[in-house]
Amino acid sequence: MGIKQFIEEDDGVGTVEVVLLLVVIVALVVIFRKQIKGIVDKAMTKVNQDSESVINGSDR
C-alpha cells in the first residue's frame, strides 16, 4: 500500500468518529451528573404539579 492510497483510504473513520463522540458524551454526563439530575428533577416536579392541576381542574 502506497502513501497516497493510505491517505485516501477512509475505511473505519465513521466508526472511530462515533466511538469518540460517545466517549465525549459519556464523559460530559459523568462530569455534569449532579447538574443534569437537578434539571431533570425540577422538570419532572413541574410536570407532576401541572398534571395534578389539570386532573383536579384547578389553576394555580
All heavy atoms as TSV, in Angstrom:
chain	resi	resn	atom	element	x	y	z
A	1	MET	N	N	0.861	-1.175	0.000
A	1	MET	CA	C	0.000	0.000	0.000
A	1	MET	C	C	0.906	1.236	0.000
A	1	MET	O	O	1.759	1.389	0.852
A	1	MET	CB	C	-0.886	-0.004	1.246
A	1	MET	CG	C	-1.720	1.254	1.367
A	1	MET	SD	S	-2.604	1.456	2.925
A	1	MET	CE	C	-3.787	0.173	2.877
A	2	GLY	N	N	0.663	2.106	-0.963
A	2	GLY	CA	C	1.452	3.314	-1.051
A	2	GLY	C	C	0.931	4.395	-0.120
A	2	GLY	O	O	-0.145	4.301	0.460
A	3	ILE	N	N	1.712	5.446	0.020
A	3	ILE	CA	C	1.335	6.560	0.890
A	3	ILE	C	C	0.062	7.230	0.384
A	3	ILE	O	O	-0.819	7.579	1.180
A	3	ILE	CB	C	2.494	7.574	0.992
A	3	ILE	CG1	C	3.674	6.924	1.716
A	3	ILE	CG2	C	2.048	8.827	1.720
A	3	ILE	CD1	C	4.904	7.777	1.773
A	4	LYS	N	N	-0.062	7.381	-0.932
A	4	LYS	CA	C	-1.250	8.033	-1.496
A	4	LYS	C	C	-2.503	7.212	-1.181
A	4	LYS	O	O	-3.529	7.767	-0.798
A	4	LYS	CB	C	-1.092	8.198	-3.006
A	4	LYS	CG	C	-2.220	8.971	-3.641
A	4	LYS	CD	C	-1.962	9.246	-5.101
A	4	LYS	CE	C	-3.110	10.050	-5.672
A	4	LYS	NZ	N	-2.929	10.370	-7.065
A	5	GLN	N	N	-2.412	5.888	-1.331
A	5	GLN	CA	C	-3.549	5.022	-1.009
A	5	GLN	C	C	-3.886	5.123	0.473
A	5	GLN	O	O	-5.049	5.148	0.848
A	5	GLN	CB	C	-3.220	3.566	-1.335
A	5	GLN	CG	C	-3.757	3.102	-2.651
A	5	GLN	CD	C	-3.464	1.616	-2.816
A	5	GLN	OE1	O	-2.425	1.121	-2.412
A	5	GLN	NE2	N	-4.387	0.915	-3.440
A	6	PHE	N	N	-2.879	5.149	1.318
A	6	PHE	CA	C	-3.094	5.232	2.768
A	6	PHE	C	C	-3.824	6.514	3.147
A	6	PHE	O	O	-4.740	6.510	3.966
A	6	PHE	CB	C	-1.750	5.145	3.501
A	6	PHE	CG	C	-1.889	5.247	4.986
A	6	PHE	CD1	C	-2.330	4.155	5.732
A	6	PHE	CD2	C	-1.583	6.423	5.645
A	6	PHE	CE1	C	-2.461	4.233	7.095
A	6	PHE	CE2	C	-1.705	6.509	7.016
A	6	PHE	CZ	C	-2.151	5.418	7.743
A	7	ILE	N	N	-3.451	7.625	2.544
A	7	ILE	CA	C	-4.073	8.919	2.845
A	7	ILE	C	C	-5.511	8.955	2.343
A	7	ILE	O	O	-6.399	9.490	3.009
A	7	ILE	CB	C	-3.244	10.068	2.241
A	7	ILE	CG1	C	-1.903	10.165	2.967
A	7	ILE	CG2	C	-3.982	11.390	2.333
A	7	ILE	CD1	C	-0.929	11.130	2.333
A	8	GLU	N	N	-5.759	8.378	1.171
A	8	GLU	CA	C	-7.100	8.411	0.581
A	8	GLU	C	C	-8.054	7.403	1.220
A	8	GLU	O	O	-9.266	7.563	1.138
A	8	GLU	CB	C	-7.012	8.157	-0.919
A	8	GLU	CG	C	-6.344	9.282	-1.663
A	8	GLU	CD	C	-6.160	8.983	-3.146
A	8	GLU	OE1	O	-6.465	7.851	-3.581
A	8	GLU	OE2	O	-5.703	9.869	-3.844
A	9	GLU	N	N	-7.536	6.387	1.871
A	9	GLU	CA	C	-8.364	5.368	2.476
A	9	GLU	C	C	-9.089	5.929	3.700
A	9	GLU	O	O	-8.476	6.562	4.555
A	9	GLU	CB	C	-7.512	4.167	2.885
A	9	GLU	CG	C	-8.333	3.023	3.412
A	9	GLU	CD	C	-7.453	1.843	3.774
A	9	GLU	OE1	O	-6.225	2.005	3.856
A	9	GLU	OE2	O	-8.007	0.775	3.998
A	10	ASP	N	N	-10.404	5.724	3.770
A	10	ASP	CA	C	-11.157	6.248	4.906
A	10	ASP	C	C	-12.021	5.170	5.551
A	10	ASP	O	O	-12.985	5.476	6.235
A	10	ASP	CB	C	-12.010	7.450	4.484
A	10	ASP	CG	C	-13.051	7.097	3.444
A	10	ASP	OD1	O	-12.964	6.253	2.728
A	10	ASP	OD2	O	-13.973	7.625	3.301
A	11	ASP	N	N	-11.708	3.903	5.338
A	11	ASP	CA	C	-12.452	2.818	5.967
A	11	ASP	C	C	-12.304	2.901	7.480
A	11	ASP	O	O	-11.211	3.080	7.993
A	11	ASP	CB	C	-11.935	1.457	5.493
A	11	ASP	CG	C	-12.152	1.233	4.016
A	11	ASP	OD1	O	-12.955	1.969	3.410
A	11	ASP	OD2	O	-11.518	0.325	3.470
A	12	GLY	N	N	-13.395	2.775	8.178
A	12	GLY	CA	C	-13.339	2.787	9.632
A	12	GLY	C	C	-13.366	4.166	10.252
A	12	GLY	O	O	-13.460	4.299	11.450
A	13	VAL	N	N	-13.271	5.212	9.459
A	13	VAL	CA	C	-13.272	6.563	10.019
A	13	VAL	C	C	-14.608	6.845	10.692
A	13	VAL	O	O	-14.671	7.416	11.761
A	13	VAL	CB	C	-12.953	7.614	8.940
A	13	VAL	CG1	C	-13.153	9.018	9.461
A	13	VAL	CG2	C	-11.532	7.441	8.447
A	14	GLY	N	N	-15.698	6.409	10.100
A	14	GLY	CA	C	-17.018	6.620	10.682
A	14	GLY	C	C	-17.132	5.967	12.047
A	14	GLY	O	O	-17.672	6.543	12.983
A	15	THR	N	N	-16.614	4.762	12.174
A	15	THR	CA	C	-16.658	4.046	13.443
A	15	THR	C	C	-15.847	4.769	14.501
A	15	THR	O	O	-16.302	4.938	15.633
A	15	THR	CB	C	-16.113	2.614	13.262
A	15	THR	OG1	O	-16.856	1.967	12.239
A	15	THR	CG2	C	-16.202	1.826	14.537
A	16	VAL	N	N	-14.671	5.221	14.153
A	16	VAL	CA	C	-13.814	5.937	15.100
A	16	VAL	C	C	-14.503	7.223	15.543
A	16	VAL	O	O	-14.501	7.564	16.728
A	16	VAL	CB	C	-12.427	6.240	14.479
A	16	VAL	CG1	C	-11.616	7.156	15.373
A	16	VAL	CG2	C	-11.672	4.947	14.212
A	17	GLU	N	N	-15.111	7.920	14.616
A	17	GLU	CA	C	-15.794	9.167	14.967
A	17	GLU	C	C	-16.952	8.913	15.914
A	17	GLU	O	O	-17.143	9.650	16.884
A	17	GLU	CB	C	-16.297	9.867	13.703
A	17	GLU	CG	C	-15.174	10.420	12.847
A	17	GLU	CD	C	-15.657	10.908	11.495
A	17	GLU	OE1	O	-16.825	10.648	11.140
A	17	GLU	OE2	O	-14.867	11.539	10.791
A	18	VAL	N	N	-17.721	7.869	15.668
A	18	VAL	CA	C	-18.849	7.542	16.533
A	18	VAL	C	C	-18.358	7.176	17.924
A	18	VAL	O	O	-18.921	7.621	18.931
A	18	VAL	CB	C	-19.697	6.397	15.925
A	18	VAL	CG1	C	-20.717	5.879	16.911
A	18	VAL	CG2	C	-20.380	6.870	14.656
A	19	VAL	N	N	-17.323	6.376	18.011
A	19	VAL	CA	C	-16.785	5.966	19.308
A	19	VAL	C	C	-16.271	7.189	20.074
A	19	VAL	O	O	-16.544	7.345	21.274
A	19	VAL	CB	C	-15.671	4.909	19.139
A	19	VAL	CG1	C	-14.930	4.680	20.443
A	19	VAL	CG2	C	-16.263	3.614	18.619
A	20	LEU	N	N	-15.542	8.070	19.400
A	20	LEU	CA	C	-15.039	9.271	20.071
A	20	LEU	C	C	-16.185	10.157	20.543
A	20	LEU	O	O	-16.133	10.717	21.648
A	20	LEU	CB	C	-14.111	10.050	19.145
A	20	LEU	CG	C	-12.751	9.431	18.892
A	20	LEU	CD1	C	-11.973	10.246	17.862
A	20	LEU	CD2	C	-11.960	9.328	20.182
A	21	LEU	N	N	-17.210	10.297	19.744
A	21	LEU	CA	C	-18.371	11.096	20.126
A	21	LEU	C	C	-19.055	10.505	21.364
A	21	LEU	O	O	-19.417	11.233	22.293
A	21	LEU	CB	C	-19.359	11.177	18.959
A	21	LEU	CG	C	-20.529	12.123	19.119
A	21	LEU	CD1	C	-20.042	13.552	19.334
A	21	LEU	CD2	C	-21.419	12.069	17.894
A	22	LEU	N	N	-19.212	9.193	21.391
A	22	LEU	CA	C	-19.808	8.531	22.558
A	22	LEU	C	C	-18.957	8.715	23.807
A	22	LEU	O	O	-19.488	8.948	24.899
A	22	LEU	CB	C	-20.018	7.045	22.274
A	22	LEU	CG	C	-21.145	6.716	21.309
A	22	LEU	CD1	C	-21.148	5.232	20.975
A	22	LEU	CD2	C	-22.486	7.147	21.862
A	23	VAL	N	N	-17.649	8.643	23.659
A	23	VAL	CA	C	-16.750	8.846	24.799
A	23	VAL	C	C	-16.902	10.253	25.350
A	23	VAL	O	O	-16.977	10.459	26.573
A	23	VAL	CB	C	-15.286	8.565	24.398
A	23	VAL	CG1	C	-14.316	9.054	25.454
A	23	VAL	CG2	C	-15.087	7.086	24.133
A	24	VAL	N	N	-16.991	11.241	24.476
A	24	VAL	CA	C	-17.158	12.635	24.913
A	24	VAL	C	C	-18.503	12.816	25.615
A	24	VAL	O	O	-18.577	13.445	26.679
A	24	VAL	CB	C	-17.032	13.602	23.708
A	24	VAL	CG1	C	-17.451	15.003	24.085
A	24	VAL	CG2	C	-15.597	13.597	23.190
A	25	ILE	N	N	-19.560	12.244	25.065
A	25	ILE	CA	C	-20.888	12.374	25.681
A	25	ILE	C	C	-20.913	11.720	27.060
A	25	ILE	O	O	-21.418	12.299	28.025
A	25	ILE	CB	C	-21.970	11.774	24.756
A	25	ILE	CG1	C	-22.134	12.662	23.518
A	25	ILE	CG2	C	-23.294	11.615	25.493
A	25	ILE	CD1	C	-23.011	12.073	22.447
A	26	VAL	N	N	-20.357	10.531	27.167
A	26	VAL	CA	C	-20.320	9.844	28.462
A	26	VAL	C	C	-19.501	10.651	29.469
A	26	VAL	O	O	-19.900	10.804	30.627
A	26	VAL	CB	C	-19.759	8.410	28.308
A	26	VAL	CG1	C	-19.458	7.788	29.656
A	26	VAL	CG2	C	-20.739	7.550	27.529
A	27	ALA	N	N	-18.381	11.190	29.037
A	27	ALA	CA	C	-17.549	11.999	29.933
A	27	ALA	C	C	-18.310	13.232	30.420
A	27	ALA	O	O	-18.262	13.570	31.605
A	27	ALA	CB	C	-16.257	12.409	29.229
A	28	LEU	N	N	-19.037	13.904	29.530
A	28	LEU	CA	C	-19.816	15.081	29.924
A	28	LEU	C	C	-20.917	14.716	30.908
A	28	LEU	O	O	-21.166	15.444	31.875
A	28	LEU	CB	C	-20.406	15.763	28.689
A	28	LEU	CG	C	-19.412	16.496	27.800
A	28	LEU	CD1	C	-20.092	16.970	26.522
A	28	LEU	CD2	C	-18.777	17.664	28.538
A	29	VAL	N	N	-21.570	13.583	30.665
A	29	VAL	CA	C	-22.619	13.144	31.589
A	29	VAL	C	C	-22.035	12.847	32.963
A	29	VAL	O	O	-22.615	13.219	33.987
A	29	VAL	CB	C	-23.360	11.914	31.023
A	29	VAL	CG1	C	-24.236	11.259	32.069
A	29	VAL	CG2	C	-24.184	12.306	29.807
A	30	VAL	N	N	-20.887	12.201	32.997
A	30	VAL	CA	C	-20.249	11.887	34.280
A	30	VAL	C	C	-19.829	13.171	34.997
A	30	VAL	O	O	-20.052	13.326	36.203
A	30	VAL	CB	C	-19.037	10.950	34.074
A	30	VAL	CG1	C	-18.206	10.837	35.333
A	30	VAL	CG2	C	-19.518	9.580	33.618
A	31	ILE	N	N	-19.259	14.100	34.263
A	31	ILE	CA	C	-18.787	15.350	34.867
A	31	ILE	C	C	-19.943	16.188	35.405
A	31	ILE	O	O	-19.882	16.734	36.496
A	31	ILE	CB	C	-17.957	16.163	33.850
A	31	ILE	CG1	C	-16.638	15.438	33.556
A	31	ILE	CG2	C	-17.696	17.564	34.354
A	31	ILE	CD1	C	-15.863	16.013	32.375
A	32	PHE	N	N	-21.021	16.283	34.624
A	32	PHE	CA	C	-22.142	17.150	34.989
A	32	PHE	C	C	-23.341	16.367	35.525
A	32	PHE	O	O	-24.480	16.832	35.454
A	32	PHE	CB	C	-22.557	18.000	33.781
A	32	PHE	CG	C	-21.483	18.940	33.327
A	32	PHE	CD1	C	-20.807	18.710	32.144
A	32	PHE	CD2	C	-21.138	20.037	34.092
A	32	PHE	CE1	C	-19.805	19.568	31.726
A	32	PHE	CE2	C	-20.140	20.901	33.679
A	32	PHE	CZ	C	-19.467	20.668	32.501
A	33	ARG	N	N	-23.085	15.219	36.100
A	33	ARG	CA	C	-24.141	14.325	36.576
A	33	ARG	C	C	-25.089	15.014	37.561
A	33	ARG	O	O	-26.305	14.928	37.434
A	33	ARG	CB	C	-23.488	13.100	37.198
A	33	ARG	CG	C	-24.357	12.217	38.018
A	33	ARG	CD	C	-23.614	10.993	38.548
A	33	ARG	NE	N	-22.442	11.356	39.304
A	33	ARG	CZ	C	-21.248	10.768	39.174
A	33	ARG	NH1	N	-21.082	9.810	38.302
A	33	ARG	NH2	N	-20.227	11.137	39.919
A	34	LYS	N	N	-24.552	15.722	38.538
A	34	LYS	CA	C	-25.394	16.370	39.553
A	34	LYS	C	C	-26.248	17.476	38.953
A	34	LYS	O	O	-27.433	17.609	39.283
A	34	LYS	CB	C	-24.533	16.933	40.678
A	34	LYS	CG	C	-23.895	15.868	41.526
A	34	LYS	CD	C	-23.044	16.459	42.633
A	34	LYS	CE	C	-22.366	15.370	43.427
A	34	LYS	NZ	N	-21.475	15.914	44.454
A	35	GLN	N	N	-25.666	18.273	38.069
A	35	GLN	CA	C	-26.417	19.355	37.434
A	35	GLN	C	C	-27.537	18.797	36.557
A	35	GLN	O	O	-28.657	19.316	36.556
A	35	GLN	CB	C	-25.498	20.248	36.606
A	35	GLN	CG	C	-24.525	21.061	37.422
A	35	GLN	CD	C	-23.232	20.331	37.757
A	35	GLN	OE1	O	-23.117	19.123	37.604
A	35	GLN	NE2	N	-22.253	21.080	38.222
A	36	ILE	N	N	-27.237	17.743	35.810
A	36	ILE	CA	C	-28.242	17.130	34.941
A	36	ILE	C	C	-29.378	16.554	35.787
A	36	ILE	O	O	-30.556	16.728	35.472
A	36	ILE	CB	C	-27.609	16.029	34.059
A	36	ILE	CG1	C	-26.637	16.666	33.055
A	36	ILE	CG2	C	-28.673	15.221	33.339
A	36	ILE	CD1	C	-25.792	15.672	32.292
A	37	LYS	N	N	-29.031	15.902	36.887
A	37	LYS	CA	C	-30.046	15.324	37.769
A	37	LYS	C	C	-30.927	16.424	38.344
A	37	LYS	O	O	-32.154	16.269	38.408
A	37	LYS	CB	C	-29.393	14.535	38.899
A	37	LYS	CG	C	-30.398	13.825	39.780
A	37	LYS	CD	C	-29.710	13.027	40.875
A	37	LYS	CE	C	-30.651	12.272	41.746
A	37	LYS	NZ	N	-31.802	12.980	42.244
A	38	GLY	N	N	-30.344	17.546	38.731
A	38	GLY	CA	C	-31.118	18.656	39.266
A	38	GLY	C	C	-32.099	19.218	38.251
A	38	GLY	O	O	-33.264	19.486	38.575
A	39	ILE	N	N	-31.652	19.383	37.029
A	39	ILE	CA	C	-32.516	19.910	35.964
A	39	ILE	C	C	-33.669	18.950	35.689
A	39	ILE	O	O	-34.825	19.364	35.573
A	39	ILE	CB	C	-31.694	20.156	34.684
A	39	ILE	CG1	C	-30.734	21.330	34.899
A	39	ILE	CG2	C	-32.599	20.405	33.484
A	39	ILE	CD1	C	-29.706	21.494	33.803
A	40	VAL	N	N	-33.359	17.655	35.603
A	40	VAL	CA	C	-34.400	16.661	35.330
A	40	VAL	C	C	-35.391	16.598	36.493
A	40	VAL	O	O	-36.605	16.518	36.283
A	40	VAL	CB	C	-33.779	15.279	35.042
A	40	VAL	CG1	C	-34.838	14.191	34.976
A	40	VAL	CG2	C	-32.978	15.323	33.753
A	41	ASP	N	N	-34.888	16.650	37.732
A	41	ASP	CA	C	-35.782	16.619	38.891
A	41	ASP	C	C	-36.726	17.822	38.896
A	41	ASP	O	O	-37.924	17.675	39.153
A	41	ASP	CB	C	-34.978	16.589	40.190
A	41	ASP	CG	C	-34.348	15.237	40.461
A	41	ASP	OD1	O	-34.763	14.246	39.818
A	41	ASP	OD2	O	-33.446	15.173	41.320
A	42	LYS	N	N	-36.202	19.013	38.603
A	42	LYS	CA	C	-37.050	20.209	38.552
A	42	LYS	C	C	-38.111	20.085	37.469
A	42	LYS	O	O	-39.276	20.423	37.674
A	42	LYS	CB	C	-36.212	21.462	38.297
A	42	LYS	CG	C	-35.449	21.946	39.488
A	42	LYS	CD	C	-34.676	23.211	39.145
A	42	LYS	CE	C	-33.807	23.657	40.294
A	42	LYS	NZ	N	-33.029	24.858	39.958
A	43	ALA	N	N	-37.712	19.592	36.312
A	43	ALA	CA	C	-38.652	19.445	35.196
A	43	ALA	C	C	-39.746	18.437	35.541
A	43	ALA	O	O	-40.929	18.684	35.270
A	43	ALA	CB	C	-37.907	19.016	33.928
A	44	MET	N	N	-39.373	17.325	36.140
A	44	MET	CA	C	-40.366	16.313	36.486
A	44	MET	C	C	-41.299	16.803	37.592
A	44	MET	O	O	-42.494	16.498	37.570
A	44	MET	CB	C	-39.677	15.003	36.898
A	44	MET	CG	C	-38.935	14.337	35.752
A	44	MET	SD	S	-39.938	14.105	34.262
A	44	MET	CE	C	-41.114	12.918	34.827
A	45	THR	N	N	-40.800	17.564	38.532
A	45	THR	CA	C	-41.640	18.146	39.576
A	45	THR	C	C	-42.660	19.084	38.960
A	45	THR	O	O	-43.848	19.053	39.305
A	45	THR	CB	C	-40.776	18.890	40.619
A	45	THR	OG1	O	-39.868	17.962	41.202
A	45	THR	CG2	C	-41.626	19.524	41.693
A	46	LYS	N	N	-42.216	19.916	38.035
A	46	LYS	CA	C	-43.115	20.858	37.350
A	46	LYS	C	C	-44.169	20.100	36.550
A	46	LYS	O	O	-45.356	20.449	36.594
A	46	LYS	CB	C	-42.293	21.763	36.433
A	46	LYS	CG	C	-43.088	22.733	35.630
A	46	LYS	CD	C	-43.430	23.957	36.442
A	46	LYS	CE	C	-44.003	25.014	35.510
A	46	LYS	NZ	N	-45.255	25.534	36.005
A	47	VAL	N	N	-43.780	19.070	35.835
A	47	VAL	CA	C	-44.728	18.271	35.062
A	47	VAL	C	C	-45.751	17.630	35.999
A	47	VAL	O	O	-46.954	17.624	35.721
A	47	VAL	CB	C	-43.989	17.191	34.232
A	47	VAL	CG1	C	-44.952	16.164	33.676
A	47	VAL	CG2	C	-43.191	17.837	33.121
A	48	ASN	N	N	-45.288	17.100	37.112
A	48	ASN	CA	C	-46.180	16.456	38.073
A	48	ASN	C	C	-47.179	17.471	38.645
A	48	ASN	O	O	-48.373	17.187	38.728
A	48	ASN	CB	C	-45.372	15.814	39.193
A	48	ASN	CG	C	-46.213	14.934	40.086
A	48	ASN	OD1	O	-47.223	14.391	39.650
A	48	ASN	ND2	N	-45.808	14.794	41.328
A	49	GLN	N	N	-46.708	18.653	39.014
A	49	GLN	CA	C	-47.592	19.690	39.547
A	49	GLN	C	C	-48.611	20.127	38.498
A	49	GLN	O	O	-49.798	20.273	38.806
A	49	GLN	CB	C	-46.785	20.895	40.018
A	49	GLN	CG	C	-45.970	20.635	41.254
A	49	GLN	CD	C	-45.024	21.784	41.572
A	49	GLN	OE1	O	-44.836	22.679	40.761
A	49	GLN	NE2	N	-44.422	21.741	42.746
A	50	ASP	N	N	-48.159	20.333	37.290
A	50	ASP	CA	C	-49.070	20.767	36.225
A	50	ASP	C	C	-50.103	19.693	35.896
A	50	ASP	O	O	-51.267	19.999	35.654
A	50	ASP	CB	C	-48.295	21.160	34.970
A	50	ASP	CG	C	-47.516	22.455	35.141
A	50	ASP	OD1	O	-47.748	23.157	36.147
A	50	ASP	OD2	O	-46.673	22.758	34.272
A	51	SER	N	N	-49.678	18.429	35.900
A	51	SER	CA	C	-50.633	17.369	35.599
A	51	SER	C	C	-51.665	17.237	36.713
A	51	SER	O	O	-52.839	16.976	36.452
A	51	SER	CB	C	-49.920	16.047	35.376
A	51	SER	OG	O	-49.287	15.598	36.567
A	52	GLU	N	N	-51.252	17.438	37.958
A	52	GLU	CA	C	-52.209	17.408	39.067
A	52	GLU	C	C	-53.216	18.535	38.951
A	52	GLU	O	O	-54.406	18.347	39.223
A	52	GLU	CB	C	-51.477	17.479	40.412
A	52	GLU	CG	C	-50.766	16.195	40.781
A	52	GLU	CD	C	-49.978	16.306	42.080
A	52	GLU	OE1	O	-50.050	17.366	42.743
A	52	GLU	OE2	O	-49.308	15.325	42.412
A	53	SER	N	N	-52.757	19.721	38.529
A	53	SER	CA	C	-53.701	20.842	38.404
A	53	SER	C	C	-54.681	20.591	37.255
A	53	SER	O	O	-55.841	20.981	37.341
A	53	SER	CB	C	-52.955	22.156	38.208
A	53	SER	OG	O	-52.324	22.206	36.946
A	54	VAL	N	N	-54.238	19.918	36.202
A	54	VAL	CA	C	-55.139	19.595	35.100
A	54	VAL	C	C	-56.154	18.544	35.555
A	54	VAL	O	O	-57.354	18.658	35.265
A	54	VAL	CB	C	-54.349	19.090	33.868
A	54	VAL	CG1	C	-55.271	18.490	32.833
A	54	VAL	CG2	C	-53.526	20.208	33.280
A	55	ILE	N	N	-55.682	17.524	36.253
A	55	ILE	CA	C	-56.569	16.464	36.726
A	55	ILE	C	C	-57.593	17.022	37.713
A	55	ILE	O	O	-58.780	16.700	37.654
A	55	ILE	CB	C	-55.756	15.318	37.365
A	55	ILE	CG1	C	-54.969	14.585	36.285
A	55	ILE	CG2	C	-56.665	14.346	38.114
A	55	ILE	CD1	C	-53.957	13.597	36.818
A	56	ASN	N	N	-57.164	17.881	38.613
A	56	ASN	CA	C	-58.047	18.450	39.622
A	56	ASN	C	C	-58.871	19.621	39.094
A	56	ASN	O	O	-59.772	20.096	39.762
A	56	ASN	CB	C	-57.248	18.909	40.847
A	56	ASN	CG	C	-56.570	17.743	41.543
A	56	ASN	OD1	O	-57.069	16.618	41.509
A	56	ASN	ND2	N	-55.442	17.994	42.154
A	57	GLY	N	N	-58.523	20.088	37.911
A	57	GLY	CA	C	-59.263	21.188	37.307
A	57	GLY	C	C	-59.034	22.520	37.963
A	57	GLY	O	O	-59.861	23.420	37.883
A	58	SER	N	N	-57.913	22.688	38.587
A	58	SER	CA	C	-57.634	23.952	39.260
A	58	SER	C	C	-56.482	24.674	38.589
A	58	SER	O	O	-55.556	24.069	38.100
A	58	SER	CB	C	-57.300	23.716	40.736
A	58	SER	OG	O	-56.118	22.935	40.839
A	59	ASP	N	N	-56.601	25.990	38.561
A	59	ASP	CA	C	-55.487	26.820	38.105
A	59	ASP	C	C	-54.801	27.359	39.334
A	59	ASP	O	O	-55.440	27.753	40.295
A	59	ASP	CB	C	-55.995	27.991	37.244
A	59	ASP	CG	C	-56.557	27.514	35.914
A	59	ASP	OD1	O	-56.098	26.443	35.465
A	59	ASP	OD2	O	-57.429	28.198	35.363
A	60	ARG	N	N	-53.513	27.405	39.282
A	60	ARG	CA	C	-52.779	27.891	40.440
A	60	ARG	C	C	-53.141	29.281	40.685
A	60	ARG	O	O	-53.096	30.253	40.728
A	60	ARG	CB	C	-51.297	27.764	40.206
A	60	ARG	CG	C	-50.873	26.356	40.279
A	60	ARG	CD	C	-49.398	26.350	40.412
A	60	ARG	NE	N	-48.842	25.221	39.734
A	60	ARG	CZ	C	-47.628	25.174	39.319
A	60	ARG	NH1	N	-46.833	26.182	39.439
A	60	ARG	NH2	N	-47.150	24.115	38.752
